[in-house]
Amino acid sequence: MNVMNCKSCGRLFNVMANEKICPACKQALEDKFQEVKRYLEENPNSSVEQVANENDVSVKQIKQWVREERLIFSEGSLQGIECESCGKMIRTGRFCDECKANMTNTLKNALDRPKAPEPKKPVRDGDRMRFLQSGMKD
């Protein structure tokens, strides 16, 4: 059994799958997410700071939800987050479309690369039968 302190409230809890926060804090965070989502549906052109202030959530947490692709900046929004590879502004996720395509192609090429031929085993006398020479003479 793996026990850990919750990063949010400090209480001890049983870790099931590499979690950092306890189930109670996880549920509270999910409730906050639903609140932010409803707020954004009613106020689609709000800034990140405005959403954070109105819903008592940190800007960092909102950006984390955007990185997880749970939230998307609106089409006309001047805000965004940076692609982790090239720094270009994106609306959601971790990477821009170009970097995603680049990584996909790189991975695909690595998987499609022909395998090196197996080295040939040295050929010996084949499958011929061998006899031992005896030192005895008739």
C-alpha positions in Angstrom: 0.0 0.0 0.0 1.4 3.4 -1.0 0.4 6.3 1.2 1.2 10.0 0.4 0.3 13.5 1.6 -2.1 15.4 -0.6 -0.4 18.3 -2.5 -3.5 20.4 -2.0 -4.7 19.8 1.6 -1.8 17.8 3.2 -4.0 14.9 4.3 -2.7 11.3 4.0 -4.4 9.2 1.4 -3.8 5.9 -0.4 -2.3 6.4 -3.8 -3.9 4.2 -6.4 -2.5 5.4 -9.7 0.3 8.0 -9.3 -2.1 10.6 -8.0 -0.8 13.8 -6.4 -4.1 14.9 -4.7 -6.6 13.1 -2.5 -10.0 12.0 -3.8 -11.8 14.9 -1.9 -9.5 17.5 -3.4 -9.8 15.8 -6.8 -13.6 16.1 -6.6 -13.4 19.7 -5.5 -11.1 20.5 -8.5 -13.5 18.8 -10.9 -16.4 20.8 -9.4 -14.3 24.0 -10.0 -13.7 22.9 -13.6 -17.4 22.4 -14.2 -18.0 25.9 -12.7 -15.4 27.4 -15.0 -16.8 25.6 -18.0 -20.3 27.0 -17.3 -18.9 30.5 -16.9 -17.1 30.2 -20.2 -20.3 29.0 -22.0 -22.0 32.2 -20.7 -19.0 34.5 -21.2 -17.1 33.1 -24.2 -14.8 36.1 -24.8 -13.6 36.4 -21.2 -9.8 36.7 -20.5 -8.0 34.1 -18.5 -7.5 36.6 -15.6 -11.2 37.5 -15.6 -12.2 33.8 -15.5 -9.7 33.1 -12.7 -11.0 36.1 -10.6 -14.7 35.4 -11.2 -14.4 31.7 -10.3 -11.6 31.8 -7.6 -9.3 29.6 -9.6 -5.6 30.2 -10.4 -4.5 31.2 -13.9 -2.0 28.4 -13.7 -4.9 25.9 -13.2 -6.8 27.3 -16.1 -3.8 26.9 -18.3 -3.3 23.4 -17.1 -6.8 22.5 -18.2 -6.1 24.1 -21.6 -2.9 22.0 -21.9 -4.9 18.9 -21.0 -7.3 19.9 -23.9 -10.2 20.2 -21.5 -10.6 23.9 -22.3 -10.0 25.7 -25.6 -9.5 29.4 -26.1 -12.2 30.8 -28.4 -11.4 31.3 -32.1 -11.4 35.1 -31.8 -9.5 35.2 -28.6 -6.2 37.1 -28.5 -5.0 34.8 -25.7 -3.4 31.4 -26.0 -0.6 29.2 -24.6 2.8 28.6 -26.1 3.6 25.4 -28.1 6.1 23.5 -25.9 8.2 22.8 -29.0 8.4 26.0 -31.1 6.7 28.6 -28.9 4.0 29.5 -31.3 0.7 30.6 -29.7 -2.0 27.8 -29.7 -5.6 27.5 -28.5 -5.3 24.2 -26.7 -3.0 21.2 -26.1 0.7 21.1 -25.7 1.9 21.4 -29.3 0.9 23.3 -32.5 -0.4 21.4 -35.5 3.0 21.6 -37.3 4.9 20.2 -34.4 2.4 17.4 -33.9 2.7 16.5 -37.6 6.5 16.6 -37.3 6.5 14.3 -34.3 4.1 12.0 -36.0 6.3 11.7 -39.1 9.4 11.2 -37.0 7.8 8.5 -35.0 6.3 6.8 -38.1 9.7 6.9 -39.9 11.4 5.4 -36.8 8.8 2.6 -36.8 8.9 2.0 -40.6 12.7 1.9 -40.7 13.9 -1.3 -42.3 15.5 -3.7 -39.8 19.1 -4.4 -40.1 19.7 -7.8 -41.8 20.7 -10.5 -39.4 24.4 -11.4 -39.6 25.0 -14.6 -41.5 26.2 -17.5 -39.5 29.6 -18.7 -40.6 29.2 -21.7 -42.8 31.1 -24.7 -41.6 31.3 -28.1 -43.2 27.5 -28.0 -43.5 25.7 -31.1 -42.3 28.4 -33.6 -43.4 29.2 -36.5 -41.2 32.6 -36.6 -39.7 34.8 -39.6 -38.6 37.4 -39.6 -36.0 40.8 -41.0 -37.1 41.9 -43.7 -34.8 45.5 -44.3 -34.0 45.3 -48.1 -34.3 46.5 -49.9 -37.2 45.2 -53.4 -38.2 
